[in-house]
């Protein structure tokens, strides 16, 4: 008897979970400890987490090309809080508490410094006595190189209203982060125990990729190897991407010094147990999204995209679990869209924007166009997650950031970035990357780059306009200038499409990047010309990252069936080839795992390949936000050959559940949202249904 299609949010989630490669139950995921509230200086937690991830990635991997121009946390922060009661308090310290001043509410100090009877250091903590409610406590914390100043207070401690000052600047309010007995940026967001099962060939298989450490018994130190593929797990150590140094485990036995991104495990040691326990690092997800339909392959693709993205959610969204384990701004723009439908984790996006948006010098990630993606992603985040407060906090910085980028534009607005010394080594001229496999001609102006520049300027305008920032109009005017220039110098009127370079003639190549970025940048608000659609359809975009954006342009052009066919073609091939997650670059040739000239250089669990998590519900159910945070949204199902489809979208306001079949559409929407259908607007909370046909 065929299984009845799901209808409710719980049914849809169970349906997807049954088809997911995820080898553990959500209920078994243990969040990071939350016994303490940890305060950092303003914006310092994301920078501290970025620094830890980058350092860990370089230590764990043999081949890393990650520019080290990223921002770093301040070495010294002064913290302040107000007592809500009296009595002894113990504050954990990441760093050294050089100065501690206890002030009474009348402004008098209880001694000129940390008098022994008032304050004393105890290991990695400071203990002192609060004389009465209203007293003010200040701690001046200096961190060791490579760490970040932070202080932790047990939940329920009589201290509140934390603020912090960096480098003698003004005190600013800070939001504490939950953690355990050490600063939370040092720990993964959560963990879960899984088992690697020994197969008849001697290899251990988790069942799907994970990022984690195996734990092994035995008196003699074992030899461990791992891989996302069977071939890599069996390869020699020098051929593998990850280092496999084995160290004693704290509870006895052995483990690896670094977490491993793997599915398959090779072990040589005293014993050959039936299973090897693995502690995997994974983020808890309170309200996962879901998408299912009558096409089991599409449902499986969506479930694998969700799991791929979840594995890469490590407090910041990293590129892949094997390598490089680093956050990249371009990848994150695509991940934001997938996240909105699959995980609903807005915090990881906000922290990523802060962490990457403060490079010590040069471009974000050392790549000119990744600086543009950073601005685009800020706008996408506010639209899909409704965090206008983030826009307000970041407005001055975004305005100044775009101002620096605009220095590389000429009088016609053409963006010609200079090469960054110490930037991304695999960039092309002017530290421009765009995508793997796309070779740019030196001395020419790529139309694709100008389209992305236009998109970034429009995004900056929208972000700043939301909060009434004076800089909004400036970037809108510059976007008008750039758009006028590319229309005059990049449009091929004879074939009705965009050229690959400014001032090219009609013999120019199809230029899919220029054409799909033009659609996404808003250059065709009144309909996409046939020549542009043809260039997008007939061209190729090498990686799943840019392929996903190309397919979103096809959706905007009214070509959902074409987009779905490409999803089936590209992502099914990766799914069939294993290991259950999606790849940095789709499989091709006789050496499917080779990349960068290395036999296993290709990441087989890469966040930028999670695009179907957004594409499928958009293409099939026509669901998309019309206002920030989905305050207004539309649903326009296009089932095509499908019998039914349904989705759960974990909005900030609650679950949005959409279900459609050949006869009816049902939308269950939370409070604070409104469904727009032509002239009709229905406000949540409500269930709205209508007939098809």
Secondary structure, DSSP 8 states (H G I E B T S, - for coil): -------SHHHHHHHHHHT----S-GGG-EE---SEEEEESTTHHHHHHHHHHHHHHHHHBS-----S-S----SEEEEEEEESS-EEEEEEEESEEEEEEEE-TTS-BSSSS--TTTEEEETTEEEEEE-STT-EEEEEEE--TTS--EEEEETT-SEEEEEEEETT---EE---EEESSS-GGGS-SEEEEEEEEE-TTS-EEEEEEEEEEEEE--SS--EEEEESSHHHHHS-GGGSSB---EEE-TTSSEEESS-EEEEEEEEESS---SEEEEEEE----SS--EEEES-HHHHHHHHHHHHHHHHHBSSSB-SBTTTT----HHHHHHHHHHHHHHT--HHHHHHHHHHHT--SSSSGGG-HHHHHHHHHHHHHHHHHH--HHHHHHHHHHHHHHHHHHHTTB-TT--B-----TT--TT--GGG---STT----TTS-BHHHHHHHHHHHHHHHHHHHHTT-TTHHHHHHHHHHHHHHHHHHSEETTTTEE-SBTT--TT----HHHHHHHHHTTTTTT---HHHHHHHHHS--SSHHHHHHHHHHHHHTT-HHHHHHHHHHHHHHHHHHSSSS--SS---SS-TT-BTTBTT-S-SSBGGG-THHHHHHHHHH--EESSGGGSEEE-----TT-SEEEEEEEETTEEEEEEEESSEEEEEE-TT-EEEETTEEEESSEEEEEE--
